Amino acid sequence: MTLQRTLSEQTRREIDDSIIDPSGALPRWRKAYYEASEGPLTPISIDQLSQETSDFDVVHFGDYHTLRESQKGPLRVIESWLQSGKKVVLATEAFHVDSQPLLDRWRRKEIDDEQLLKESNWDHRWGFPWKNYSLQLEFCRDAGLPVIALNSEPTIVGDSFNAREKIAAMRILEVLEQFPDATLAVIFGDLHVAPEHLPEKISLLAKRTGIEPPRQTTVFQNLDRVYWELARTGLEQSVAAVGIGEDRYCMINTTPMVKHQSYLNWQLNEEELEESRGVHNLPSISSTIMSDQVWMMIETICGYLDIPTKGLDGFTVHTGRNLDLLDRLRNTHSLGPEQMELVNSQLAREESCYLPDAQVIVLGNLSIRHAAEEASHHINSVKCNETNSSSDPLQHFYEIAIREAIGYIGTKIIDHKRACMDVKELETLLGELNSPSLDPLLKATRQTVRDSLLHIENEQTWLEGNGKIPTPTPLPLRDEDVRSGTAHLIGYRLGEKIYKCLVAGMVKRSEVRKLFETTLRDPADASQSTWLNWAKRCYEAGPSSSSSSNSSRG
């Protein structure tokens, strides 16, 4: 719990640093939001939550825009309302008010998703994952529910929370008048749903216009402090919702770590694994949902390379969202100290790993790229039937590099948009790290980049016939993290080259399949020989991807 909480805070600070707040109002709004979420907690079920909120005129659901479970959560409550005979209208921040005619046409199936997104200018005006919000829209269309747009254009009302909330409040009162016997489910950014923000504006506007203020309540989602308070008593896995005080609620459907990571993954344009099936099932740490998705990746990679899948179904998947993860791994799979140290170190970096002895995939991040890479390592390990690593430092270095090249190729098969750093980007990064006062992690990163650039330069010289076989910087002089980081970096670059040669028809799929099944134990120099053969194969096949020719370093 300490590890996950530390990482969650680090990730949240990283997000905060990336947010532009020209008005300086964000801290004040956050303060009100956090104060509104304070109060004694009473664990309740989703059914209880649905029952207790069903008599309100307006129920505000806090939305974390990059988290798919946050978009699913309100639908579970709405579905329960519908089953009890309630009429429901959904109002969403995801669309601007002037896009209402488009939403209506989409609901009538007069236009498709593509036309709706294009004409509403989704990417520019909203830009969060469409598949998350399309889930809400399709649910409403299937159930025959009206969908109301609430957002407003910053160029007209000003890019401020206050102005946008006033427009939304006006629209909400109009909708309540239009649908007087319905419950209005408002899905708006989590900071906006604090009672003194959007709900208060609705009440004040109603009083000023002589209307009886609607009965309102707020349902927060995935409040950090609620999760950690539940975790301290071991209830984080069993409690789906809580009452806060007498008039507010919070649904818990993921961890703070997963919530914050979803934002970073969105920034990096990385898709994520699902935490639950459809709308109906709550996320379950003990479920097979992750394993099913990883198995689909294994089947896809194997199908692409014509690798038989027999014997590849013996893996298990664990994620960092389980606070009992380390105990489970230690007890269930009898992992030794060295393996546990690897898991700990990878989780501390928000990274993933594969443990070949136990066929265990540990995902520190729900990114599909992480999962695809570990799925590829699993295929490689089982097909080679190798578990222990080489004891020779040089061969071990190249073994890591080749395994990473294989993992990278598998990821490219699943997500062809993945890219690795080219030489110019590495040199830029090295320049950014040229400071005498770096912390230990950044110093290690700087050394990794230096060693990688040197290896790339020496290898290019050798490939052009002007030098000796390249060897890494003397391995004993480097920290293990630096050696491993360098092997990862050059491995990704080789994987990029192999994949590009593959899709260009310069390398056959059968050759890549053989690489996945190649033993790196026999003969003794198998790892280095395999590396050099593939480096030469890609060089001879055509211009190298991410070519070092764009750099003055050669």
N, C-alpha and C positions, 0 to 999 in steps of 0.2 A: 504494500500500500504506500509506503514511503517513497519507493522508486517511482510508482505511477503518479503519485501526487506531485513529486518534484518535476517529472517530465511534463505533466499537464501545465504546471505553472510556467515552465520555460517556454512551452509552445504558445501559451496565451500571451506571454510578454512579446514573443516574436511577432505574433499577429498584431498586437497593439502598436508595435514599432512600425508596422507596414501600413497602418491606417492613416490617411490624411484627414485632418480635422481643422480646416481653416478657421472655423468660427470659435474653436476652443470650447464648445459646449458639451463635448462627449463626456468628460469626467463628471460633470454635473448630472447628466442624464443617467449615467451608470450608478452614481451614488443613490439616486432616487429608486432605481431599479433594484439594487441590492437591499436597500432599506425595506422595500415593499415585499421582498422575498423572505424577510426575517419573521420568526414566530415559531411556536411549538409545532412539531410535526406529528400527524396522526396517520399511520399507514392505512391505506384503503385499496380496494381492487379497482380495476377499470370499470366494472359494472357499477360499483358504488359511486365512482366519480361521475359516470354517465347519469345515474339516478339523481345525485345531488345537484347537478348542473342543469337538469332538463327543464326546470321551471323558470330559468332566467330568460330575459328577452335577448340579451347579448352575452355570448361567451367568447372571451378573447383568448386565443391560443398563441403563446409565444413561439416564434419560428426562428430556428437557427438555419439560415438559408442554404448552407452547403451540406447539411446532414439529412440524409434520406429518411432516417427514422423520425426526425422531427417533422417531416412532411406526412409520414404515415400516422403518427400519433393521433392527431385530431380526427382522422377518418375512423379510428376504432371507437371513439366516443360517439361520433355522428351516426355510425352504423347502429349502435345500441339505441340511440334516440329514435331512429327510423323504425326499429323493430318494436318499440313501445308505442308507435303510432304518431310520433311528433312530426310536424312539418319543419323542414330545415332549409335555410338559405346559406350558402357559403360566400363570404366576402374575402377577397384576397389582395394582398399588397403586390403580388407578382405582376399584375397588369395595371396599366394606367387607365384612368377614367375614360379617356377618349378612345380606348380600345374596346369599350363595351360592345359596340355593334359587331366587331370581329368575334368576340367571345360568344355572342349569341348565334352568329352564323356557324361557328365551329360546333356549338352544342346541337344545332339542327343538322349537322353533317353536310353543310353546304360548302365548307372549305376544309382542307386537311391540316395536319400539324404544320407542314412546311409553309403553307400560305399564312397560317395564323402567326407563326414566328416571324416570318418575313415582314408582313404588313404591320405587326405590332412593334417591330423593331426590338425584338426580345433581347438579342445579344448586346445591344447598346443600352437599352433602358433597364434591363434586369440582369441578364447574363449568368444567372446561377443554373445548375444542371437541369435541363429541360425534363429529363426522365423522372426527376423527383416531383416536379409540379404537374407533369402530365398524368402522373398517378392520381393526384387529387382531382384533376379535371375529368378524367375518364370515370372515376368513381362517381362523381356528381352527375355526369351525363347518363351513365347507366342507371342511376337511381332517380333520374328526372329532377334533379335539384337545380334551381337557379344559381348561377355563379356571377358575382358582382365584382367589378374592378374598383379598387380603392386608391391606387397610387396617383401621383401627380407629377407633372414635368418640372424639374428644377429650374429650367430656363424661364418658366412662367411664374412659379410661386417662390422661387428661391430655394437653394439647396440647404434647407434647414429642417430639422425634425419637427419643429413647432408648426411651420407652414403646412407641411405635408399632413400632419395630424389634423389640422383644422379642416382641410379639404376632405380627408377621410371621414371625419366626424359628421360633416354636412351630408356626405353620401350615405352614411350609415342611417341617419335619421330619415332620409328619403326612402331608404329600403324598408325600414321598420313601418313607415306609413303605407308603403306599397304591399307589404306582407305582414299585416298586423297579427296574424295568428301563428306566425312561424318563429322558431328560434334562429337567431342570426349567429352563425359561427364565423368569427373574424380571425383570420390568420394573418398576423402582422409580426414584424421583427420583434425579437424578445424584449429589447429595451423599450419599445413603444407601449407594451401592454401593462406596465406598472400602473396601478390605479390612478396615480396623479398625472399620468400622461394622457394617452388616447381616451381611456374611459372617462376621466374627469372632463376632458374637452367635450365629449358627447353630452354629459350631464349639464354643463354650463350652457352649451348651445341650445339644448332643449329648454332650459329655464328661460333663456333670453327670448325664445320664440313662442313661449307660452305653452310648451308641450310638457306633458308629464315625463320626467326623466326615466329612461328605461332601466329595468333591473339588470345589473351587469355583474359579472364575476370574471376572474382571470385564472387561466390554467397555464402556469409556466411549464417549461419542459427542460429537463436535464440541468437543473440548477446545481452548480458545483458543490455548494455547501450542503445541499440536501443529500447528494450522493455520498459525500465523505462522512456525514453524520450517520447515515444508514450503514456505511461500511464499518464504522467503528464498533457497531454492534452485530456485524455479520448479516445484515438484512439486505444488502445491496442487490443480491441475486433474486430474492423472493418478493420484494416489494415493487409493484408496478406504478404506484401513485401514492401521494400523501396529501392530506389536508394541511394547510398552513394557517394557523389561527382559526378564525371562524368563517372567512369569506374568500379565501384563495386556495389554489391547489397547485400541484406540480406532478407531472408525469415523468417517470424515470425509465427510459428505454435504451440508454447506452451510458458509457463512462465519460467523464470529462476529457480524458485523453483522446478517445475516439472522436468526440465532438470537435475538439480543437484541431486534431489532425485532418479532419474532413475539410477544414478551411485551407490548410496548407496544401493538401492534395488538389483542391480546386484551383488554387493559385498555380500549381504546376501542371494543370490540365490532366491529372491522373484520375481515372475512374476507380471506384472502390467496390469491394465485395459487399454483398447484401448481408445484413444482420438478421433478417427475418424473411419468411416467405409471404409475399403478398401483404395485404392489409391485416388479415385476421390474426395471424400468429405473432405473439410478442417475441422479441429477441430472446434467445435462450442460449446461455453459455454451454450447456451440456448437449445442445442439439448437433445434428450432422450437417447443418446448413453450410458451414465453411468447407467441410470435407467434400460435400457434393459439388461445390463450385470449383474447388481445386481439382477434383476428379474430371470435371468437364474440360479443364485446361489441359490435363494430362492426355485426355482423349484427343483433343484438338492438335496438340503438338505431335503426338504419335501418329495421328491420321495424316498430318501434313508430311511427315518424314517417313511414313510407312513403317513405323516401329510397332511390333505386336504389343498389346497392352497386358498380356497375360503376366501375372505375378506383380503387377504394379499397384494393386489395390490394398496393399498391407500397411499403408501409411496412416498416421493420425495427424490431425491439425489442432494446434493450440494457439490461442491468441492472447495478446497482452491485456485484453479487457477483463480477464479473470484474475482477481486478486489472489486466488489460491494456486495460480499457475505453477510457481516454483515448487510448492509442496506436491502438487499433482505429478509433475514431471519426475521429481525425485522418488516418489513412492510408487507410482504406477509403472514407470519405465526403468526403474532402478538405475538412474543416471549417476555417473561418478562425479567426483569433484571437478575434473577438467571440463566435462560436458556442461555441468551446472555453471561453471565460470564463464563458458562461452555464451550460454543463454543470457546470463546476467549482463555481460558486457554488451551484447547485441541489443537487448531491451533498453539498456541505458543510452544507446545511440538511436533509439527508435528504429532499429533495423530488425531484419528477420534472419533466420538461419535454418539449416537442415542438419539433423543428427542421423547419419547413415546407419549406425549400429542399431538404433531403435526405430528407424524409419519415421522419425518425428519431424514435422514441419512446425516451426514456431514463428508466428507472424507478429512482429512488433508494430505493424502498421497494416491497415486493411486495404492498402493500395493493391490494385490488381497486378501491377508490375512486380511488387514484392512477391505475391502469391505465385505468379507465373515463373518467376526466377527460381523459387524453391521447388516448384513442381518439376522444373527441368533438372534441378540437382537430384531430385528423387529418381527420375527416369534414368539419368546417367549412372547413379550409384547402383541401382538394381541391375541394370543391364551389364555393368562392368563387374558386378559382384565384388566390389572393393570397399573396404571400410577404413582400415588404418591408413594413415598418411605415410609418405616416404620419410625416412630419417635423415636423408641427405638434404642439407639446407637449400642447395641450388635446385634440386629436383622438386623439393617441396614448394619452392617459390613458383616454379613453372606449373606445377600441378594445380595450385590455387588459381593461377592465371587462366589455365585451360578450363577449369571448372567454371570460372566466372564467364569465360567466353561462351561456354555451352549454356549457362543460365541466361545470358544476354540474348542468345539466338532464340531460345524458347520464349522469352518475353517479347521479342520482335514478332514472332509468329502470332502471339496473342494481341499485341498492340504495336503495330508497325510505326506508330508515331514516336516511339521512344528514341532518344538520341543521346549520344555520349559526347563528351567534350573533345573538341579538336585542339590542335596544337596552339592556334591563336588564342583560344579561350583559356587554355592552360597557362600560357604566358601572361595573359591579362590577370588571371587569378594570382599568379606568382608575384606580379607587380603590386597587387593589392595587399599581399601578405608581407611586403617588404618593410617591416617595422621591428625595432629592437624590443618592443614591449608587448609581444604577443603572449597570450595565455598558452599553457602546455598543449591544448588541443589544436590551436591554430599553428603552433610551431611544428607539430607533427604533420599537419596538413601541408604546410610549406615544404617540409622535407620530402613528403610523398610526391608533390608536384615536381620538385627538382629532380628526384630520382626517376620519375616517369618520363620527363622530357629528355633526360640523358639516355635512358633506354631506347626511346623512340628514335633519337638522333643516331645512336650507334647501330641500331637495327637497320635503319634506312641506308646508312653507309655500307653495311654488310650486304644488303639486298642489291645495291648498285654495284657490287663487286669491288668496293674500295676499302674494305676493312676486314678485321677478324670477326669470328662469330661473337655476337654481343653477349655480354654477361652483366647481370645486375651489379650495382654498386656493392662492394664487399658486405655480404649479408650480416656477419657477426657485429658490424659496427652500427647496425640499425635496430631500433626498437621494433618489437613484433608488430605493433600497430602500423608502423611506417612500411614495413615489408609487406604486410597483408594489404594495406591501402594501395601500394604501388602495383601489386599483383592484380588487385581488383581493377584498377584504372586501365592498365594495359590490356587486361583480359576483356574488358568491355569494348575496347577499341578493336581488338582482333575479332570479337563477336560481330561488331558492326560491319567490318570488312567482309567476313564470311557471308553474312546475311545478304549484303548488297550484291556480292558475286553470285549468290544463290538465286535471287530474284531476277538478276540480269541474265541468267542462263550460263554463266561462266563456271559455275560449280554445280555439280549434280546433287540432287537430294540424297542419292545413295551415298555420296561422299560425306555429307553432313550426318546422315544416319550412322555411318561407320564411326564418325567422331564421337557421337553419343555413346557408342558401345566399345570404344577403344580403351584397353587397359593401360594404365600409367605406371605399372609396377615392373613389367618385364619387357625388354631388358632394363638394366639399372638406370639408363639415361632416357627412359621412355618419355618422360614429361618434357624435357628440353627438346628432344628429337621431334616429338609431336608438334610442339610449339613452332620450331624452326621450319618444319615441313609446311605447316599451314600458313605461316607468314610468307614463305616463298611462293606457295600456291596462289595466294591472293595477290601478291605483287606481280606475278607472271600473268594472272588472269586479266588484269586491266588496271586502270588508275585506282589507287587505294582510296577507300572511303575515308572521310575525315583526314585527308592527306596531309602529311607533314610538309608538303611542298609549299604550303601557304605560310610557312614560317621561316624566319631567317636562321633558325636553328637547324635547318636541313630536313 
